[in-house]
Amino acid sequence: MAGARRCGREPQERERPLKRRWLLSIVIVTALFVALLAGCWPADGARRSTNLEAVTWLRGKIEKQKHETWKCQNALGSQRTKGALTYRWSEDIEYLQFIRHRWEGRHVACDKLASRRLAVVQRLAHGLQGTALRGLEHEFEQAAWAENMNPYFLVGASGTESSFGAAPCTRDNNPKNIWGLGACGTRWQEPIFGTWREAITYYVWFIRDRWPHAQTCYQLSGYCPECGTYGWGLATHQKMRQLFGSVSASLAYPR
């Protein structure tokens, strides 16, 4: 009987260690799975800390790009781009990235425009060497840019009328009238110019006001009745090419 009882208990005694091992295995696997999840998915506090770091970084980038853009625009004399200030308190990562990319695009566009205008200034400076207008490249470029006028035309017209400032209107004590305005005061009295900026700005306005639809220097009918429209335009275009090489007869700012 004793032997029978021992035989009856042996299967149960074998099952207990097996159950314990299975339970231990399940516990271990569960612990590993939980640890894996913990590594891949940080706690809410950690996620929030990471998001705040990203938000702070993006806000800093936006501020930097904005100020760099404004610095470029100030150098060009252009109006500053206005932008919403909501990024300063927003914590939306996608929105902040969008604003950052917009300011980066504006900065790149301004740099390209600055390069384009600098090339015009350099070409003007090179062409004006050896003339009475030497050193006025910035005045010509800025006045022309403000009204979408061709600065090479402004200089070329002065070449036709006063040999690039060498023979200005002196009979009416207006030496900065280098375009023969008013036939040097004999037909109508032009303003007396105190500065080159004032003179060039007025001339740009004069051309745009009198010939609003003219697109080239060949279309300024009546500028010089004795010369004829085409004759004056041809002479002026030749003066433009004399100083600046192969340039267009267009009155628009160079592209």
Summary of the structure (lengths in Angstrom):
residues: 255
radius of gyration: 39.0
end to end distance: 112.8
largest distance: 147.2
contacts: 682
relative contact order: 0.08
helix: 67%
strand: 2%
